[in-house]
């Protein structure tokens, strides 16, 4: 017999399971920790949803219909499978995990975060491998196709099945060589006239600085457009070009190269940095554990000022 209502309340299935086991709304209610009237009401809803009486009173007990008898073993298997799944998830142990995770990010996110991530992986899951790649213009498609397990960056585009979680914010600062002519007399006009290096991980021109400059009637000349922050820092360390990058990244670059970090001479909104992944992986215990490690590393990296 087919169900009269296809929109079945799955929460009622454990009630049906106990009713079939006990043949009594009173005993089923005791086992489920609810009232007898609640069990009776649940049985009425189940009868409507399945389009079958399911249990009929015979003397002092409820006898299952033929349909209910046929349903019982399948119901047992379904509920048993769910219980096994919950038990498996609750017993997740990263120490036994043998898996490779693919992570897409910028070169600066690798500099800031990957060491901390690898340390955690080595300590908690020594058989886990990590494959890092650059965030490109196809990163959303790669996440949808699950060629990438987790991505870190800004401005993820909305796509079916993708989840995005903001984990940090950071503002842009100016990076220039230690002996740059503008180091002591930087203003908006001189900044706009300087030669700029634009970091464009997705390969697209322009950005928030150009929008902010346009709002005050100015524009800049982008002399070089590169795909990563490391190259930009190396360029400005040896030329009179300047570049802008997130404060956390600039701090790391200035510690490695003869560079100065200066505030930008105009207001530019900060960036929100996010993790993105395929929703199909949300309930995967291993992926959830990996996400938590990357998120913790990101929060710690951007917390340092």
ABEGO torsion letter per residue (X at the ends): XBBABABBBAAAAAAAAAAAAAGBAAAAAAAAGBBAAAAAAAAAAAAAAAGBAGBBBBEABBBBBAAAAAAAAAAAAAAAAAAAAAAAAAABBAAABBBBBBBBBBAAAAAAAAAAAAAAAAAABAABBBBBBBBBAAAAAAAAAGABABBBEBGBBBBBGBBBBBABBBBBBBBBBAABAAAABBBAAAAAABBBBBBBAAGBBEEAAAAAAAAAGBBBBBABBBABAAAAAAAAAABABBBBBBAAAAAAAAAABBBBBBBBABBBBBBBBBBBBBAAAAABAAAAAAAAAAAAAAAAAAABX
